[in-house]
Amino acid sequence: MKGRKYLKKAVDVALGAGTVLIGAFYISKIREKGQISERLERMENILEKLMEERHATKGVGEEEGTKRKKGG
């Protein structure tokens, strides 16, 4: 009987510790995802500014890569 009590307590402690570890893992992943989305948003803003500057310095139809070379 004592063995079962000790085993039950050990299992309860192990389950509690596992729950805490899994919770901490998910919280860290949520934070990481938020940081990644913030970084992506900053990169998008930088790219938008660069594209606006590029359009301001060049005509809209004069962008590089839009003209194709003829011939072969």
C-alpha positions, 0 to 999 in steps of 0.5 A: 500500500505504501508503494502505491502512495509513493508511486502515485505521488511520484507520477503526480509530481512528474505530470506537474513538472511535465505540464510546467515544461510544456507550458513554458515551451509553448509560451516561448514559441508564442513569444518567438512567433511574435518576434518573427512577425515583428521582424517581418513587418519591419522588413516589409516596411523597409522594402516598401520605402525602398520601392517608393524611393526607387519609383520616385527616382525613376519613372514607373515604366523605367524600372530595371528588369521590365524591358526585355532584350530582343534577339538571340 
